[in-house]
Every structure is written in C-alpha cells, then in structure tokens.
C-alpha cells in the first residue's frame, strides 16, 4: 500500500477559545485532485493553511509523502515541534493557491513563477526560467510570460499563481 501524498490525522485548530477545526481526518492520494467545499467561515482556508504549515494546528498530525510536517508524535503520545530546517524542507515541496494570488506587481509572469525556484530552491536563473516557462506552458500562458500582472486578466493571474505553486 502506498502512502497518501498528504495525511491529516485528528487535526484541531483553535483561535483562543474558538475551535474552528475539530478532529479532522483526511488522506489525499498522490496525483488525486481534491476539493474542499463549504460555506464561508467553515474553516476551508484554515485547514489548507494548516496543511501547508502556514498556520500551526493546536492538535493532531499532518504528513506530506510520509514526512511529518511541523510536529512529530513522541512515544508518550505528545507532539514535539520539528527543527525549523526540517519544517522548511517539507514546506518547500508544498504549493497552494488562495483567492488572493499575491503576484509581485513589478515582476512579469515569468519572474513571478521563477522567483521561488531561484530563491527557495537555489536554482540558477537560466534553469529556473526554463522550468518556469514549462509551467506557464502547462497553464496556457507561455505567450504571456513577459506580461505584468496588471496586463493580465484575473483568470490569467490565477493561472500564473497555479504555475508558481
């Protein structure tokens, strides 16, 4: 049996006394497209933020390709925070797109996609731009690589963010 790409187990998230996620369990297989659907304020974005460790869960465990994200469970059942370098290593494999795309307005589509490859993954500029062009091509925007976000439609901006993720 193969490990799920992402596994969420007994996840709880509290903001003060307000519990917004309670005992969430979820396995997402490798290569599977999944959707979170629910009304505004139901915790969808909070769950995604926890799954990317942009937000720390109050309880529970998350694994990405079998690697613990943020915390590991000690033999006594208590959670212990992982070292920052290990958290960064797992997070570098995760990309998410939210409703606010946060494209850099002073960078072209190509620059927006290649920047993380150069900065986070320490890829040489030429290699990062080649890979970014491949990603832009996958979302049908290779002919818009030199355009700035203000020159793109909302849907095109979203696809640039998807290519970046």
Secondary structure as UniProt FT lines:
FT   STRAND          6..15
FT   TURN            16..17
FT   STRAND          18..28
FT   TURN            30..31
FT   TURN            40..41
FT   HELIX           44..51
FT   TURN            52..53
FT   STRAND          59..64
FT   TURN            65..66
FT   STRAND          67..68
FT   STRAND          71..73
FT   TURN            75..76
FT   STRAND          79..81
FT   HELIX           84..91
FT   TURN            92..93
FT   TURN            105..106
FT   HELIX           109..119
FT   HELIX           125..138
FT   TURN            139..140
FT   HELIX           142..144
FT   TURN            145..146
FT   HELIX           149..151
FT   HELIX           154..164
//
